[in-house]
Each structure stands twice: as C-alpha cells, then as structure tokens.
Amino acid sequence: MPPVIEVFGSRRDSHMIKVKNLTKMYGDRKAVNNISFHIDEGEIVGFLGPNGAGKTTTLRILTCYMPASSGSASVAGHDVFTQSMDVRRVIGYLPESTPLDVHMRAREYLNFRGKIRGLDRATRESAIKRVADLCWLGDFIDRPIHQLSKGMKQRVGLADALLHDPKVLILDEPTVGLDPTQIRETRNLIHELAKRHTVLLSSHILPEVEATCQRTIIIAGGSIVASGSPEELKARIREGSRLIAELSGDKAQIEQAVAKVRGVSKLECANDNGWNRLTLETSKDADPREDIYKLAKEKNWSLRELRLEQGSLEEFFVRITAEQMAKQRSHNREVRA
C-alpha cells in the first residue's frame, strides 16, 4: 500500500521536525504505530526506547531512507515524502552502524563525501578542518579507516554528518564504542552543536539521554508512551515515590498521628528494635517530610531517619515500557481470537 501523504508545513513552520500520525507496517506488524511529535529549533531531544521499539525505523523515515505506510513528517519545512532531496540537504545523519569505506583514509573519505554533497574544493578543505577539530580527528585523519578503532570510526561518521553544516542532526546511538572519556566529550560536543543545530538523539541508554537531552520521547512497541522535559518526567516519577521515616515512641500513637499528616495516603509500620519504621505513600505533588519533622519535635519523638525514596528514570522507563508491551500482547491475543 503506498504511503498516505499529508503535505504540511513550510519554511516558516516553527517546528524544525514535525511528525504526525506516522505509521510503518512490515506485513501485518506495526513497527511504528501512529506516532506524533515535534522538535523546535535548537532543541536536543532524546528518542529513548528498548531494542525493537521503532526508534531506528522512525529515524530512517525522517532521513528518507524508507517510506512510511501512512502519516506525515517534515524536516525544516520540507516534506520527507515529496521533497526528499531538500530534506537530505538539511540533515546530518549518523546511523548506528556507520557505513564507512574502510579502504580510504579518513581525510580522503571526508573529501569524497564533500564532493557528493556538491562542495567545491575550498569549501571542502575548510569543512574538513572544521569537523576534524570538532570531532578530535587530528591525530588519525590521515590513517586508513580500517586501522581505526570502533570509537574512532564513530568520530569519522559524526564528522561526515557535520560536514555540510546541516540544520538538523539525527544521531542513532552516537556513543556506541566510545570509552568513558570519549562519551563525556561527545556529550559536551552535542551541547555545543545545539548552538548551531537541532539534535535528535536516539538511544537505549538512559543515563546518556538524561545527561545530554533537554527533552525525552519514550517509545515502546512502536508507540510513544511518554514525553517531556526532565522536570516533567521527574514529576511523573514522583508519583511512584515512597517516604521512609523511623521514629521512637508509642507505635499506635505514631501511626495515628502520622496518618493524619497532609499528603499521606497510605501508611505501613513495622517495629525494628524499638524503632517504628514507617513506609508512606503520598498524594501527587505532596511532600510531607517537613510536617512529619515538626510533628516529631512537637511530640518529643526521636527521629532517626526521614528519607524520600524517589523512583529513577530507569525504573520509570522499565515500568512504562513493560505496561505498553503488556497492552500490545493483550491486543494481539484479542485480534487472533
């Protein structure tokens, strides 16, 4: 079935990347399921999901390597279905497996890629110097690519993506094969690149996305299951947090008094060598720690511990992707039935 194409956007569109109801079918399987999102100029957005979630398929559609089954997408105002050559001119793409000609030297390869992009000799030489400095290629730019480590090859691929100074950078697992120092340097480089480029960064490594991106889109089973800034996601994580308090005193009195504290929705209490260890669930956006401290002081109870066990992005990611996959399996069973 040919793509259902909806032409939208223009060069005046405020969104650098715009995706609407995008779907990709492989036979009867939906690799990407009716997703919509946008990315504004200068943003660094993480595209996060487990392996097989639909991340790479979405990136390949945005970079015009494959068509969608339905929906629409534009990059810098250019429609990816009807203006693919214009899209390619404004995108720098680093795929997960960097397709380099290993028989060339790094400088020779970048010069070749510059010719393909229509850069004249002077512009190519200037661009190669610029990206070599940006991507730390100086020590091995004249070495054959087949002699380079995986991390070094990744740098050559990133330099290639930057060669034509594109408006948009799409990076699929950009730190694969890099050592810890190089990962840190790459993070700094991506932040620096955002001053000139819009960046969409795909990864399945949560700390990488958390440390690098201003906003995160989480995809699982081909569908977007969560998105937002770190603060917005942390607000959602906060809903699954628990409060731990350890108080000495009469157990029944402590339970009764703490249960009445504003924001406490559920309380469990266990005695541990004379200390009452309370595990509290709180209402959304509530943090009763200060009130519990004041209560302990007023009642003259000893307070040994008062700690918020806040869920991590990793726990949130595992929970929300597992929920999505369970929904998908249930739906598939219903369809087969």
C-alpha positions as CSV (number, residue, x, y, z in Angstrom):
1,M,0.0,0.0,0.0
2,P,1.5,3.4,-1.0
3,P,2.1,6.0,1.8
4,V,-0.9,8.1,2.7
5,I,0.8,11.5,2.3
6,E,-0.3,14.7,4.1
7,V,1.8,17.6,2.9
8,F,2.1,20.2,5.6
9,G,4.5,22.8,6.9
10,S,6.6,25.4,5.2
11,R,9.9,27.0,5.8
12,R,8.1,29.4,8.2
13,D,7.0,26.4,10.3
14,S,8.2,26.9,13.9
15,H,9.0,23.2,14.3
16,M,12.3,22.0,12.9
17,I,11.0,18.4,12.9
18,K,7.3,17.6,12.8
19,V,5.8,14.1,12.8
20,K,2.0,13.5,12.6
21,N,0.2,10.1,12.8
22,L,3.3,8.3,11.4
23,T,2.8,4.6,10.9
24,K,5.1,1.9,9.3
25,M,3.9,-1.6,8.6
26,Y,6.0,-4.6,7.9
27,G,3.4,-7.1,6.6
28,D,0.8,-7.2,9.4
29,R,3.2,-5.9,12.1
30,K,3.2,-2.2,13.1
31,A,6.9,-1.2,13.7
32,V,5.7,2.4,14.2
33,N,2.2,2.9,15.4
34,N,0.5,6.3,14.7
35,I,3.1,8.5,16.5
36,S,3.2,12.3,16.6
37,F,5.8,14.7,18.0
38,H,7.6,17.9,17.1
39,I,11.1,19.3,17.8
40,D,11.9,23.0,17.9
41,E,15.0,24.7,16.6
42,G,18.0,24.4,18.9
43,E,16.5,21.6,21.0
44,I,18.4,18.4,22.0
45,V,15.7,15.7,22.1
46,G,16.3,12.1,23.2
47,F,14.5,9.4,21.4
48,L,14.5,6.6,24.0
49,G,13.3,3.1,23.8
50,P,14.2,-0.6,24.2
51,N,15.7,-2.5,21.2
52,G,12.9,-3.1,18.6
53,A,10.8,-0.2,19.9
54,G,10.7,1.5,16.5
55,K,13.4,4.2,17.1
56,T,15.6,3.3,14.1
57,T,12.6,2.9,11.8
58,T,11.4,6.4,12.7
59,L,14.8,7.9,12.0
60,R,15.1,6.1,8.7
61,I,11.7,7.6,7.6
62,L,12.8,11.1,8.8
63,T,16.1,10.8,6.8
64,C,14.3,9.5,3.7
65,Y,15.9,6.0,3.8
66,M,12.5,4.4,3.8
67,P,8.8,5.5,3.3
68,A,6.1,5.4,5.9
69,S,2.9,3.4,5.4
70,S,0.8,6.4,6.4
71,G,1.0,9.7,8.2
72,S,3.3,12.7,7.5
73,A,6.6,14.2,8.5
74,S,8.7,17.3,7.7
75,V,12.2,18.5,8.4
76,A,13.0,22.2,8.3
77,G,9.6,22.7,6.5
78,H,10.4,20.1,3.8
79,D,8.1,17.1,3.4
80,V,10.0,13.8,3.7
81,F,7.8,12.1,1.1
82,T,7.7,14.7,-1.6
83,Q,10.9,16.8,-1.0
84,S,13.4,14.1,0.0
85,M,16.4,15.8,-1.7
86,D,15.7,19.0,0.2
87,V,15.4,17.1,3.4
88,R,18.7,15.3,2.8
89,R,20.4,18.7,2.3
90,V,19.4,20.0,5.8
91,I,20.0,16.7,7.7
92,G,23.2,15.3,9.1
93,Y,22.6,11.6,9.9
94,L,24.8,9.3,11.9
95,P,23.4,5.8,11.7
96,E,24.0,3.2,14.4
97,S,26.3,1.2,12.1
98,T,28.4,3.8,10.4
99,P,28.8,2.9,6.7
100,L,32.4,4.0,6.0
101,D,34.6,3.0,3.1
102,V,37.3,1.2,5.1
103,H,39.8,1.3,2.2
104,M,40.0,5.1,2.3
105,R,41.9,7.3,4.7
106,A,39.7,9.4,7.0
107,R,40.6,12.7,5.1
108,E,40.1,11.0,1.8
109,Y,36.7,9.7,2.8
110,L,35.5,13.1,4.1
111,N,36.7,14.8,0.9
112,F,34.8,12.2,-1.1
113,R,31.7,12.8,0.9
114,G,32.1,16.5,0.4
115,K,32.2,16.1,-3.3
116,I,29.0,14.0,-3.2
117,R,27.3,16.9,-1.4
118,G,28.4,19.4,-4.1
119,L,31.0,21.3,-2.0
120,D,33.7,23.0,-4.0
121,R,37.4,22.3,-3.2
122,A,38.0,25.3,-1.0
123,T,34.7,24.7,0.9
124,R,35.6,21.0,1.3
125,E,39.0,21.8,2.8
126,S,37.6,24.3,5.2
127,A,34.8,22.0,6.2
128,I,37.1,19.0,6.8
129,K,39.3,21.2,9.0
130,R,36.3,22.4,11.0
131,V,34.8,18.9,11.6
132,A,38.3,17.4,12.3
133,D,38.7,19.9,15.1
134,L,35.2,19.3,16.4
135,C,35.4,15.5,16.4
136,W,39.1,15.2,17.5
137,L,40.3,13.6,14.3
138,G,43.6,15.4,14.2
139,D,45.8,12.5,15.3
140,F,44.5,10.0,12.9
141,I,42.8,11.9,10.0
142,D,45.4,10.6,7.5
143,R,45.2,7.0,8.7
144,P,43.3,4.2,6.8
145,I,39.9,3.8,8.2
146,H,40.3,0.0,8.5
147,Q,43.1,0.7,11.1
148,L,40.8,2.8,13.3
149,S,39.0,1.5,16.4
150,K,35.2,1.4,16.5
151,G,35.1,4.6,18.6
152,M,37.4,6.4,16.1
153,K,35.2,5.2,13.2
154,Q,32.2,6.6,15.1
155,R,34.0,10.0,15.2
156,V,34.6,9.9,11.4
157,G,30.9,9.2,10.9
158,L,30.0,12.1,13.1
159,A,32.4,14.3,11.2
160,D,30.7,13.2,7.9
161,A,27.3,14.1,9.4
162,L,28.5,17.6,10.2
163,L,30.5,18.2,7.0
164,H,27.8,20.2,5.2
165,D,26.8,22.2,8.4
166,P,23.2,20.9,8.4
167,K,20.3,22.5,10.3
168,V,19.4,19.1,11.9
169,L,21.5,16.3,13.3
170,I,19.9,12.9,13.7
171,L,22.2,10.6,15.8
172,D,21.4,6.9,16.2
173,E,23.4,5.6,19.3
174,P,26.2,8.2,18.9
175,T,28.3,7.0,21.8
176,V,28.5,3.3,20.8
177,G,32.0,2.0,21.0
178,L,33.4,5.1,22.8
179,D,35.3,4.9,26.1
180,P,34.1,6.8,29.2
181,T,36.2,9.9,28.4
182,Q,35.1,10.0,24.8
183,I,31.4,9.6,25.9
184,R,31.8,12.6,28.2
185,E,33.5,14.6,25.4
186,T,30.7,13.6,23.0
187,R,28.1,14.9,25.4
188,N,29.9,18.2,25.6
189,L,30.1,18.3,21.8
190,I,26.4,17.7,21.4
191,H,25.6,20.5,23.8
192,E,28.0,22.7,21.8
193,L,26.4,21.6,18.5
194,A,22.9,22.6,19.7
195,K,24.0,26.2,19.4
196,R,24.0,25.7,15.6
197,H,21.9,22.6,15.0
198,T,18.7,20.9,16.2
199,V,19.6,17.5,17.6
200,L,17.5,14.3,17.7
201,L,19.5,11.6,19.6
202,S,18.3,8.0,19.7
203,S,19.5,5.7,22.4
204,H,18.5,2.9,24.7
205,I,21.0,4.0,27.4
206,L,19.0,6.0,29.9
207,P,21.9,7.8,31.7
208,E,23.1,9.0,28.3
209,V,19.8,10.6,27.4
210,E,19.3,12.0,30.9
211,A,22.7,13.7,30.9
212,T,22.5,15.0,27.3
213,C,19.0,15.9,26.3
214,Q,16.6,18.8,27.2
215,R,13.6,16.7,26.4
216,T,12.9,13.0,26.1
217,I,10.4,11.0,23.9
218,I,10.0,7.4,25.1
219,I,8.8,4.9,22.5
220,A,7.8,1.2,23.2
221,G,6.1,-1.3,20.9
222,G,6.0,1.3,18.1
223,S,4.0,3.8,20.2
224,I,5.0,6.9,22.2
225,V,4.3,6.1,25.8
226,A,5.8,9.3,27.5
227,S,7.5,12.5,26.6
228,G,8.6,15.7,28.3
229,S,11.4,17.6,29.9
230,P,13.5,16.1,32.7
231,E,11.4,18.1,35.2
232,E,8.1,16.8,33.7
233,L,9.3,13.2,33.7
234,K,10.5,13.6,37.2
235,A,7.1,14.8,38.2
236,R,5.6,11.6,36.8
237,I,8.3,9.6,38.6
238,R,7.5,11.4,41.8
239,E,4.1,9.7,41.8
240,G,5.7,6.3,42.4
241,S,8.0,7.6,45.2
242,R,7.9,6.4,48.9
243,L,8.7,8.2,52.1
244,I,10.6,6.3,54.8
245,A,10.6,7.5,58.4
246,E,12.0,6.0,61.6
247,L,10.5,7.3,64.9
248,S,10.8,6.1,68.5
249,G,7.7,6.2,70.7
250,D,4.3,4.5,71.1
251,K,3.6,2.7,67.9
252,A,-0.2,3.2,67.9
253,Q,0.1,7.0,68.6
254,I,2.8,7.4,65.9
255,E,0.6,5.6,63.3
256,Q,-2.5,7.6,64.2
257,A,-0.7,11.0,64.2
258,V,1.3,10.4,61.0
259,A,-1.7,9.1,59.1
260,K,-3.3,12.5,59.6
261,V,-0.4,14.4,58.1
262,R,-1.4,16.2,54.9
263,G,-0.4,14.3,51.8
264,V,0.0,10.9,53.5
265,S,-2.3,8.5,51.5
266,K,-1.1,5.1,52.8
267,L,1.0,4.0,55.8
268,E,2.7,0.8,56.8
269,C,4.6,0.5,60.1
270,A,7.0,-2.2,61.3
271,N,8.8,-2.3,64.7
272,D,12.6,-2.7,64.5
273,N,14.4,-2.9,67.8
274,G,12.2,-0.3,69.4
275,W,12.1,2.0,66.4
276,N,8.9,2.3,64.3
277,R,9.8,2.2,60.6
278,L,7.1,3.8,58.6
279,T,6.7,3.4,54.8
280,L,4.4,6.1,53.5
281,E,2.8,6.6,50.1
282,T,2.0,10.2,49.4
283,S,-0.5,12.1,47.3
284,K,0.6,13.5,44.0
285,D,2.8,16.6,44.4
286,A,2.8,16.2,48.2
287,D,6.0,16.1,50.3
288,P,5.1,15.7,54.0
289,R,8.6,15.5,55.3
290,E,8.6,18.9,56.9
291,D,5.3,18.3,58.6
292,I,6.5,14.9,59.9
293,Y,9.6,16.5,61.3
294,K,7.6,19.2,63.1
295,L,5.2,16.5,64.4
296,A,8.1,14.5,65.9
297,K,9.5,17.6,67.5
298,E,6.1,18.6,69.0
299,K,5.5,15.0,70.4
300,N,9.1,14.7,71.6
301,W,9.6,11.6,69.4
302,S,13.2,10.7,68.4
303,L,13.6,10.9,64.6
304,R,16.3,8.7,63.2
305,E,15.5,8.7,59.5
306,L,13.4,10.7,57.1
307,R,14.1,9.9,53.5
308,L,12.3,10.1,50.2
309,E,12.9,7.0,48.0
310,Q,12.3,8.6,44.6
311,G,12.0,6.4,41.6
312,S,14.7,6.8,39.0
313,L,14.2,7.4,35.3
314,E,15.3,3.8,34.7
315,E,12.5,2.5,37.0
316,F,10.0,4.7,35.2
317,F,11.3,3.6,31.8
318,V,11.1,-0.1,32.7
319,R,7.6,0.2,34.2
320,I,6.1,2.3,31.4
321,T,7.6,0.2,28.6
322,A,6.6,-3.0,30.3
323,E,3.0,-1.7,30.6
324,Q,3.0,-0.8,26.9
325,M,4.3,-4.2,25.8
326,A,1.7,-6.0,28.0
327,K,-1.1,-3.9,26.3
328,Q,0.3,-4.8,22.9
329,R,0.4,-8.5,23.7
330,S,-3.2,-8.4,25.0
331,H,-4.3,-6.6,21.9
332,N,-2.6,-9.2,19.7
333,R,-4.3,-12.0,21.5
334,E,-7.7,-10.3,21.0
335,V,-7.0,-9.9,17.3
336,R,-6.1,-13.5,16.9
337,A,-9.2,-14.6,18.8
